[in-house]
Amino acid sequence: IFYHQYPAKIFDKENLSIKTELTAEDMKNIYNKEIREIRSGDDFSMICSLFNQIEINKPNAIIDFRFDQKPYANFFSQKYFSVNTSIKFSQTSIYRFFYLLKNLISNTFYHQNKLLIPLQTILNIFSSDELIKYFYENHQIKQTQILNTIYFLSEDNFQYIDINLDCMKNQNFADISALKKILQFGAKVYRIKTMDEFNTFLDSIQTDKLVTAKEREFSDILEQFEQIKNDFRVLNEINIVQDWNDIFLNQHFSSASLKLFLDYMQPKLTRQKLVQDKRISITNLQNTRNLLYDNVFVLNVTEGVLPPKRKVPFLLSENQRNLLGLKTFNHIRNREKYYFYRLLAQSKKVVLFTIENLDENKEISSFAEELRLYFKDKYVLENQ
């Protein structure tokens, strides 16, 4: 079953695609009774207007697009406001796992037909639990054993150890199986020589083991990671790069592949799910899906924020992404417009906080201007 909320005239049921761009005219039969725009000249004036409006009519939610990146975020007390925003993938447990794995691989090297790793690298990696917890659910004991082993070897003037731990055969250690298991996992990754092998390795990772219980329950991290892997796989399948070794130059293949994968993951965002309580919820546009509000405030309804600025595509052009069925800037723009208009359609009263400042090149969102044209009877403008 495929469920959608697009107006029938703009949705192609046969191809499951949008035929024409959504406009404010498509929102004729809506729940909304009033749309107010409060126009300010800068961020400070906008936040002052927001707090004044909260005193007059407390909203169910405040929608912001870059709340965690704004200095004014510090003005909002957690006692009265519940913040639900997106976080960068670089702050997730999945990213940290691959980051530690990349450090392990990039410091591994062959010497006299043996794979060696600096002792300091192993100490750095196992000082964190992000890698070892993938292999052991109750990892604390194993982690302590590994660290104790490393400290012992360091005191015995070891600088490197081999993947198979042959150097430790004559040593008296309680249990080195955990260390050996993880190093041999690293050795398999180290031996990856093609992008097909690398993508197969990504598919073999049991992602559910990487995420925390909080990430699993309160974010869309698993769905986002599947999308990231899919994008990376398509990049190889279209043969835009004939020989990846030409791209990586003299770098070790698996280490360079992990770095490229990390670079692609880093700017991606995971959306946090709403948690309902008595505080005013501050969230982003994507997190308002399928929610109804009596009264909602929307901050930063300015061009470049809503809709977002066009970004330079990663490796593929917009036309190439479109031909491959990947997201393009137009897809993102139409999605943001749909989410925004749906929020307004499902909210009884909406207050839009906009900024217009010619000196700072800030202007009202084209989405808001379109609303003002089509809903003159409901749209009220207040200049601050």
C-alpha positions as CSV (number, residue, x, y, z in Angstrom):
1,I,0.0,0.0,0.0
2,F,1.4,3.4,-1.0
3,Y,-0.2,6.4,0.8
4,H,0.3,10.0,-0.3
5,Q,-1.3,13.4,0.5
6,Y,-0.6,15.2,-2.7
7,P,-3.5,16.8,-4.6
8,A,-4.6,14.4,-7.4
9,K,-3.9,16.8,-10.3
10,I,-0.1,17.0,-9.5
11,F,0.5,13.3,-8.7
12,D,1.2,10.7,-11.3
13,K,-0.2,7.4,-9.8
14,E,1.2,5.2,-12.5
15,N,4.9,6.3,-12.1
16,L,4.6,7.4,-8.5
17,S,6.0,10.8,-9.2
18,I,5.1,14.5,-9.2
19,K,3.8,15.8,-12.5
20,T,3.9,19.6,-11.7
21,E,5.2,21.7,-8.8
22,L,3.0,22.1,-5.8
23,T,1.6,25.7,-5.5
24,A,-0.3,27.6,-2.8
25,E,-3.3,27.4,-5.1
26,D,-3.4,23.6,-4.4
27,M,-4.2,24.3,-0.8
28,K,-7.7,25.8,-1.3
29,N,-9.5,23.5,1.1
30,I,-7.4,23.7,4.2
31,Y,-7.9,23.6,8.0
32,N,-6.0,26.9,8.5
33,K,-8.0,29.9,9.7
34,E,-5.2,32.5,9.8
35,I,-1.7,33.1,8.6
36,R,0.2,36.0,10.2
37,E,3.6,37.2,9.0
38,I,5.7,39.2,11.5
39,R,8.5,40.9,9.5
40,S,11.8,41.9,11.3
41,G,15.1,43.4,10.2
42,D,17.5,40.9,11.9
43,D,17.7,37.8,14.1
44,F,17.5,39.7,17.4
45,S,14.3,41.6,16.4
46,M,12.8,38.3,15.2
47,I,13.5,36.6,18.5
48,C,12.1,39.5,20.5
49,S,8.9,39.4,18.4
50,L,8.8,35.6,19.0
51,F,8.9,36.0,22.8
52,N,6.3,38.7,22.7
53,Q,4.0,36.5,20.7
54,I,4.6,33.6,23.2
55,E,3.3,35.8,26.0
56,I,0.2,36.6,24.0
57,N,-0.6,33.2,22.6
58,K,1.5,30.2,23.6
59,P,2.1,27.9,20.5
60,N,2.0,24.1,20.4
61,A,5.3,24.2,18.6
62,I,8.0,26.4,17.1
63,I,9.5,25.4,13.8
64,D,13.1,26.4,13.0
65,F,15.4,25.3,10.2
66,R,18.8,26.0,11.7
67,F,18.1,26.4,15.4
68,D,21.2,24.5,16.7
69,Q,23.4,26.7,14.5
70,K,22.1,30.0,15.7
71,P,23.5,32.1,18.7
72,Y,20.0,32.8,19.9
73,A,19.5,29.0,20.7
74,N,21.2,29.8,24.1
75,F,18.3,32.1,25.0
76,F,15.8,29.2,25.2
77,S,15.7,27.5,28.6
78,Q,15.2,23.8,28.7
79,K,12.7,24.3,31.5
80,Y,10.2,25.8,29.1
81,F,11.4,24.6,25.6
82,S,12.0,21.1,24.3
83,V,14.4,21.1,21.4
84,N,14.0,18.4,18.7
85,T,16.5,19.1,15.9
86,S,18.6,17.2,13.4
87,I,22.2,16.3,14.1
88,K,25.1,15.7,11.8
89,F,26.0,12.2,11.0
90,S,29.5,12.9,12.2
91,Q,28.1,12.9,15.7
92,T,26.5,9.5,15.5
93,S,27.8,6.1,16.7
94,I,27.8,4.8,13.1
95,Y,30.2,7.5,11.9
96,R,32.5,7.0,14.9
97,F,32.6,3.2,14.2
98,F,33.8,3.8,10.6
99,Y,36.1,6.6,11.8
100,L,37.9,4.2,14.2
101,L,38.0,1.5,11.6
102,K,39.6,3.9,9.1
103,N,42.2,4.8,11.7
104,L,43.0,1.1,12.2
105,I,43.3,0.4,8.5
106,S,45.3,3.5,7.6
107,N,48.0,2.7,10.2
108,T,48.2,-1.0,9.2
109,F,51.1,-2.0,6.9
110,Y,53.0,-5.1,5.7
111,H,56.5,-5.9,7.0
112,Q,58.3,-9.1,6.2
113,N,55.0,-10.7,5.0
114,K,53.2,-9.8,8.2
115,L,50.5,-7.1,8.8
116,L,51.7,-4.9,11.6
117,I,49.9,-2.2,13.6
118,P,51.5,0.4,15.9
119,L,50.7,-0.2,19.6
120,Q,49.8,3.4,20.0
121,T,47.1,3.1,17.3
122,I,45.5,0.2,19.1
123,L,45.6,2.1,22.4
124,N,43.8,5.1,20.7
125,I,41.2,2.9,19.1
126,F,40.3,0.8,22.2
127,S,40.3,3.8,24.5
128,S,36.8,4.3,23.0
129,D,34.1,1.6,23.0
130,E,32.7,2.5,19.6
131,L,34.5,-0.3,17.7
132,I,34.5,-3.1,20.3
133,K,30.8,-2.8,21.2
134,Y,30.0,-4.0,17.6
135,F,31.6,-7.3,18.4
136,Y,30.5,-7.8,22.0
137,E,27.3,-6.7,23.6
138,N,28.8,-6.6,27.1
139,H,32.0,-5.2,25.9
140,Q,33.4,-3.6,29.1
141,I,35.3,-6.6,30.4
142,K,36.7,-7.3,26.9
143,Q,37.8,-3.7,26.6
144,T,39.5,-3.8,29.9
145,Q,41.4,-7.0,29.0
146,I,42.6,-5.5,25.7
147,L,43.8,-2.3,27.4
148,N,45.6,-4.2,30.1
149,T,47.3,-6.3,27.3
150,I,48.4,-3.1,25.5
151,Y,49.8,-1.6,28.7
152,F,51.7,-4.8,29.4
153,L,53.2,-4.8,25.9
154,S,54.1,-1.1,26.2
155,E,56.0,-1.8,29.4
156,D,57.8,-4.6,27.6
157,N,58.9,-2.1,24.9
158,F,56.6,-3.4,22.1
159,Q,56.0,-0.8,19.4
160,Y,54.1,-2.9,16.9
161,I,52.0,-6.1,17.0
162,D,51.0,-8.4,14.1
163,I,47.4,-9.1,13.1
164,N,47.6,-12.8,14.1
165,L,49.3,-11.8,17.5
166,D,52.1,-14.3,16.8
167,C,54.4,-12.0,18.8
168,M,52.3,-12.8,21.9
169,K,52.4,-16.6,21.6
170,N,55.1,-17.0,24.3
171,Q,53.5,-14.3,26.6
172,N,51.3,-15.1,29.5
173,F,48.0,-13.4,28.8
174,A,44.6,-14.3,30.3
175,D,42.6,-13.9,27.0
176,I,43.6,-12.3,23.8
177,S,40.8,-13.7,21.7
178,A,38.8,-10.4,21.6
179,L,41.8,-8.4,20.4
180,K,42.6,-11.1,17.8
181,K,39.0,-11.2,16.5
182,I,38.8,-7.4,16.0
183,L,42.3,-7.2,14.4
184,Q,41.5,-10.0,11.9
185,F,38.3,-8.2,11.0
186,G,40.4,-5.2,10.3
187,A,42.7,-7.4,8.2
188,K,39.8,-8.4,6.0
189,V,38.9,-4.8,5.4
190,Y,42.5,-3.9,4.7
191,R,42.6,-6.5,1.9
192,I,39.7,-4.9,0.0
193,K,40.9,-4.0,-3.5
194,T,37.8,-2.9,-5.5
195,M,34.8,-0.7,-4.9
196,D,32.5,-3.7,-5.5
197,E,34.3,-5.5,-2.6
198,F,34.0,-2.3,-0.5
199,N,30.2,-2.1,-1.1
200,T,29.8,-5.8,-0.3
201,F,31.6,-5.1,3.0
202,L,29.2,-2.2,3.8
203,D,26.2,-4.4,3.2
204,S,27.7,-7.1,5.5
205,I,27.8,-4.6,8.4
206,Q,25.0,-5.3,10.9
207,T,24.0,-1.7,11.3
208,D,21.6,-2.4,14.2
209,K,24.6,-3.3,16.4
210,L,26.2,0.1,15.7
211,V,23.5,2.3,17.0
212,T,22.6,3.2,20.5
213,A,19.2,2.5,22.0
214,K,18.5,6.3,22.0
215,E,19.4,6.7,18.4
216,R,17.2,3.7,17.4
217,E,14.2,5.0,19.3
218,F,14.4,8.7,18.8
219,S,16.0,9.2,15.3
220,D,15.8,8.0,11.7
221,I,19.5,7.1,11.7
222,L,19.0,3.5,10.3
223,E,16.9,4.8,7.3
224,Q,19.4,7.6,6.6
225,F,22.4,5.1,6.7
226,E,20.6,2.9,4.2
227,Q,20.2,5.8,1.9
228,I,23.9,6.8,2.2
229,K,25.0,3.2,1.4
230,N,22.6,3.2,-1.6
231,D,24.0,6.5,-2.9
232,F,27.5,5.1,-2.6
233,R,26.7,1.9,-4.4
234,V,25.1,3.8,-7.3
235,L,28.2,5.9,-7.6
236,N,30.1,2.8,-8.5
237,E,27.4,1.1,-10.6
238,I,27.2,4.0,-13.1
239,N,30.9,3.7,-13.8
240,I,31.5,7.4,-13.6
241,V,34.9,6.5,-12.3
242,Q,36.7,4.0,-14.6
243,D,39.5,3.2,-12.2
244,W,39.3,4.2,-8.5
245,N,43.0,3.8,-8.1
246,D,43.4,6.8,-10.4
247,I,41.3,8.8,-7.9
248,F,43.1,7.5,-4.8
249,L,46.5,7.8,-6.4
250,N,49.1,6.1,-4.2
251,Q,46.8,5.7,-1.2
252,H,45.9,2.3,0.1
253,F,42.6,1.3,-1.5
254,S,40.5,0.3,1.6
255,S,41.8,3.2,3.6
256,A,41.0,5.7,0.8
257,S,37.6,4.2,0.3
258,L,36.8,4.5,4.0
259,K,37.9,8.2,4.0
260,L,35.7,8.9,0.9
261,F,32.7,7.2,2.7
262,L,33.3,9.2,5.8
263,D,33.5,12.4,3.8
264,Y,30.2,11.6,2.2
265,M,28.6,10.7,5.5
266,Q,29.9,13.7,7.5
267,P,27.5,16.5,6.4
268,K,24.4,14.2,6.3
269,L,21.7,14.7,9.0
270,T,19.7,12.4,11.1
271,R,16.2,13.7,12.2
272,Q,15.2,13.5,15.8
273,K,11.7,12.3,16.6
274,L,9.3,14.5,18.6
275,V,8.9,13.9,22.3
276,Q,5.6,15.3,23.6
277,D,5.5,17.0,27.0
278,K,4.2,20.3,28.5
279,R,7.1,22.4,27.2
280,I,7.0,24.2,23.9
281,S,8.5,22.0,21.3
282,I,11.2,23.4,19.0
283,T,11.7,21.2,16.0
284,N,12.4,21.3,12.2
285,L,10.0,21.0,9.3
286,Q,10.6,17.3,8.6
287,N,9.6,16.3,12.1
288,T,6.1,17.9,11.7
289,R,4.9,15.2,9.3
290,N,1.4,13.9,10.1
291,L,1.0,16.2,13.1
292,L,-1.9,18.7,13.7
293,Y,-1.5,22.0,15.5
294,D,-3.9,24.6,16.8
295,N,-1.2,27.2,16.9
296,V,2.3,27.0,15.4
297,F,5.2,29.5,15.0
298,V,7.7,29.3,12.1
299,L,11.0,31.1,12.4
300,N,13.4,32.1,9.6
301,V,10.9,32.0,6.7
302,T,13.5,33.7,4.4
303,E,14.9,32.9,1.0
304,G,18.0,30.7,1.3
305,V,16.6,29.0,4.4
306,L,13.2,28.1,3.1
307,P,13.7,27.1,0.3
308,P,17.3,26.1,1.1
309,K,20.3,27.3,-0.9
310,R,21.4,25.3,-3.9
311,K,24.4,23.1,-3.0
312,V,27.2,21.9,-5.2
313,P,26.4,18.2,-5.9
314,F,28.8,15.5,-4.6
315,L,30.6,14.0,-7.7
316,L,27.4,13.7,-9.8
317,S,25.7,16.7,-11.6
318,E,22.0,17.4,-11.1
319,N,21.2,15.9,-14.5
320,Q,23.1,12.7,-13.7
321,R,21.4,12.4,-10.3
322,N,18.0,12.9,-11.9
323,L,18.6,10.2,-14.6
324,L,19.7,7.8,-11.8
325,G,16.6,8.5,-9.7
326,L,18.7,10.2,-6.9
327,K,17.6,13.3,-5.1
328,T,18.2,16.6,-6.9
329,F,17.9,20.2,-5.7
330,N,14.5,20.5,-7.3
331,H,13.4,17.3,-5.5
332,I,14.6,18.8,-2.2
333,R,13.0,22.2,-3.0
334,N,9.6,20.6,-3.8
335,R,9.8,18.4,-0.7
336,E,10.4,21.4,1.6
337,K,7.6,23.3,-0.1
338,Y,5.3,20.3,0.4
339,Y,6.2,19.9,4.1
340,F,5.8,23.7,4.6
341,Y,2.4,24.0,2.9
342,R,1.1,20.8,4.6
343,L,2.1,22.2,8.0
344,L,0.1,25.3,7.3
345,A,-2.8,23.4,5.9
346,Q,-3.0,21.2,9.0
347,S,-2.6,24.1,11.6
348,K,-5.5,26.3,12.6
349,K,-3.3,29.4,13.3
350,V,0.2,30.0,11.9
351,V,2.6,32.8,12.7
352,L,5.5,33.2,10.2
353,F,8.6,35.1,11.4
354,T,10.5,36.6,8.5
355,I,13.5,38.8,8.0
356,E,14.0,41.5,5.3
357,N,17.3,43.3,5.2
358,L,18.7,44.6,1.9
359,D,22.1,45.4,3.5
360,E,22.5,41.7,4.6
361,N,20.9,40.4,1.4
362,K,18.0,38.8,3.3
363,E,14.6,38.6,1.7
364,I,11.2,37.0,2.4
365,S,10.8,33.4,1.3
366,S,9.3,32.9,-2.1
367,F,7.0,30.3,-0.4
368,A,5.6,33.0,1.9
369,E,5.2,35.5,-1.0
370,E,3.2,32.9,-2.9
371,L,0.9,32.3,0.2
372,R,0.3,36.1,0.4
373,L,-0.9,36.1,-3.2
374,Y,-3.3,33.2,-2.9
375,F,-4.7,33.7,0.6
376,K,-5.3,37.5,0.8
377,D,-8.3,36.9,3.1
378,K,-6.3,34.9,5.6
379,Y,-2.8,36.5,5.3
380,V,-2.0,39.3,7.7
381,L,1.4,41.2,7.6
382,E,2.9,43.0,10.6
383,N,6.1,45.0,10.3
384,Q,8.2,45.3,13.5
